[in-house]
Amino acid sequence: MLGLYENFPATIHKTAHFNTLSSNKKLQQRLTDALQKLNTETLSLETVTDPSIPKGTVNFEFGIAEANNFNYLDSEEAITLVKTINKSPLEIMDFFCVAQYHKPQKEKATRLRFDYYMLRFTFHESSMDTVVFHERGPRYMSPEDIVNLIVNRVNQGSLKKMLKEAY
């Protein structure tokens, strides 16, 4: 089933609850778009976290779950996912995230270790829950940094925030 990873870990490193006035359909479409665009960008670590790598950069590889696998969220996979959402919004969307870090050098950037995360977004009538599992890696970015980045991207371009953290 597209969106659901059957073996999502029980150990959780970050949870967050958000309120929304948007429909689940619109929110899921925006989330899909935000993650697919992040797959195409290189960001400076300063824009995402308190960096331990001076002038470092990060690239992401997000994949959407399908049973026991994750499919890289490229433009074709995003179209498939949005078609599924348009038919019927999903209750759960699971993603795998690889954060690839680079340190600048004179000639070219040197690739450093990776962080591996699993993210689960659970949708309710007027809210969304997020859980993050950090599988392995140096944690140059915390699970909270990942959630904040995604929420900021989902909220970008809207007159009103789609997601507001519930305290």
C-alpha positions as CSV (number, residue, x, y, z in Angstrom):
1,M,0.0,0.0,0.0
2,L,1.4,3.3,-1.1
3,G,2.3,5.6,1.9
4,L,2.5,2.9,4.6
5,Y,5.7,1.2,5.7
6,E,4.8,-2.0,7.4
7,N,7.9,-2.2,9.6
8,F,7.9,1.3,11.0
9,P,10.1,1.3,14.1
10,A,8.5,1.5,17.6
11,T,11.4,3.6,18.9
12,I,10.6,7.3,18.4
13,H,13.2,10.2,18.7
14,K,10.8,13.1,18.0
15,T,7.1,13.6,18.1
16,A,5.2,16.7,17.1
17,H,1.5,17.6,16.8
18,F,0.2,20.3,14.4
19,N,-3.2,21.9,13.9
20,T,-4.4,22.7,10.4
21,L,-7.4,24.3,8.8
22,S,-6.5,22.7,5.4
23,S,-8.1,19.5,4.2
24,N,-6.0,16.4,4.4
25,K,-6.0,16.2,0.6
26,K,-4.5,19.7,0.2
27,L,-2.0,19.2,3.0
28,Q,-0.8,15.9,1.6
29,Q,-0.4,17.4,-1.8
30,R,1.6,20.3,-0.4
31,L,3.7,17.8,1.7
32,T,4.5,15.7,-1.4
33,D,5.5,18.8,-3.4
34,A,7.7,20.1,-0.6
35,L,9.6,16.9,-0.1
36,Q,10.0,16.3,-3.9
37,K,11.4,19.8,-4.2
38,L,13.8,19.2,-1.3
39,N,15.2,16.2,-3.2
40,T,16.4,18.6,-5.9
41,E,18.1,21.2,-3.7
42,T,21.4,21.8,-1.9
43,L,21.0,23.7,1.3
44,S,23.6,25.3,3.5
45,L,23.6,23.7,7.0
46,E,23.2,27.2,8.5
47,T,19.7,27.4,7.1
48,V,18.6,24.1,8.6
49,T,20.5,23.7,11.9
50,D,23.2,25.0,14.2
51,P,26.0,23.5,12.0
52,S,29.0,21.6,13.4
53,I,30.5,21.7,9.9
54,P,31.5,25.3,9.0
55,K,30.1,26.3,5.5
56,G,28.8,22.8,5.1
57,T,25.9,21.8,2.8
58,V,23.2,19.1,2.9
59,N,21.2,17.3,0.2
60,F,18.2,15.2,0.9
61,E,16.8,12.0,-0.6
62,F,13.2,11.4,0.4
63,G,11.3,8.3,-0.5
64,I,7.7,7.4,0.0
65,A,6.8,4.0,1.6
66,E,5.2,1.2,-0.4
67,A,4.7,-1.9,1.8
68,N,8.3,-2.9,2.8
69,N,10.1,-0.6,0.4
70,F,10.6,3.1,-0.2
71,N,10.4,4.7,-3.7
72,Y,12.5,7.7,-4.4
73,L,10.2,10.8,-4.5
74,D,11.1,12.1,-8.0
75,S,8.6,13.9,-10.2
76,E,7.1,10.7,-11.6
77,E,6.6,9.2,-8.1
78,A,5.2,12.5,-6.9
79,I,2.6,12.4,-9.7
80,T,1.6,8.8,-8.7
81,L,1.3,9.8,-5.1
82,V,-0.8,12.9,-5.9
83,K,-3.1,10.8,-8.0
84,T,-3.6,8.4,-5.1
85,I,-4.2,11.3,-2.7
86,N,-6.7,12.9,-5.2
87,K,-8.7,9.6,-5.2
88,S,-8.7,9.3,-1.4
89,P,-6.4,11.1,1.1
90,L,-4.1,8.8,3.0
91,E,-4.4,8.3,6.8
92,I,-0.6,7.7,7.1
93,M,2.3,8.8,5.0
94,D,5.7,7.2,5.8
95,F,8.9,8.5,4.3
96,F,12.6,7.6,4.4
97,C,15.1,10.4,4.5
98,V,18.8,10.4,3.8
99,A,20.6,13.6,4.7
100,Q,24.0,13.8,2.8
101,Y,26.5,16.2,4.2
102,H,29.3,17.9,2.4
103,K,32.3,19.9,3.6
104,P,33.6,22.6,1.2
105,Q,37.1,22.1,-0.2
106,K,39.1,24.2,-2.7
107,E,38.5,21.9,-5.6
108,K,35.2,20.3,-4.8
109,A,33.0,19.4,-1.8
110,T,34.0,16.3,0.2
111,R,31.1,14.0,1.1
112,L,30.8,13.2,4.7
113,R,28.7,10.6,6.6
114,F,24.9,10.4,6.1
115,D,22.0,10.6,8.5
116,Y,19.1,8.2,8.0
117,Y,15.6,9.0,9.3
118,M,12.1,7.5,9.0
119,L,9.2,9.9,9.3
120,R,5.5,9.1,9.8
121,F,2.8,11.7,9.2
122,T,-0.6,10.7,10.6
123,F,-3.6,12.8,9.5
124,H,-6.7,13.6,11.5
125,E,-9.7,15.8,10.8
126,S,-8.0,19.1,11.7
127,S,-4.5,18.0,12.8
128,M,-1.4,16.1,11.9
129,D,0.9,14.0,14.1
130,T,4.6,13.6,13.1
131,V,7.0,11.0,14.5
132,V,10.7,10.7,13.5
133,F,13.0,7.8,14.0
134,H,16.8,8.4,13.5
135,E,18.1,5.1,12.2
136,R,21.8,5.9,12.1
137,G,24.4,8.6,11.4
138,P,26.2,11.4,13.1
139,R,23.1,13.5,13.8
140,Y,24.5,16.7,12.3
141,M,20.8,17.5,12.0
142,S,18.4,16.6,14.8
143,P,15.0,15.0,14.2
144,E,13.5,18.3,15.4
145,D,15.5,20.1,12.6
146,I,14.0,17.8,10.0
147,V,10.5,18.4,11.2
148,N,11.0,22.1,11.3
149,L,12.4,22.2,7.8
150,I,9.5,20.2,6.4
151,V,6.9,22.3,8.2
152,N,8.5,25.5,7.0
153,R,8.5,24.2,3.4
154,V,4.8,23.1,3.7
155,N,3.9,26.6,5.0
156,Q,5.9,28.5,2.4
157,G,3.9,30.2,-0.2
158,S,0.6,30.2,1.8
159,L,-1.0,33.4,3.0
160,K,-1.9,31.6,6.2
161,K,0.2,28.8,7.8
162,M,-1.1,25.4,6.8
163,L,0.5,23.8,9.9
164,K,0.6,25.4,13.4
165,E,2.4,23.5,16.2
166,A,0.0,22.5,19.0
167,Y,1.5,22.9,22.4
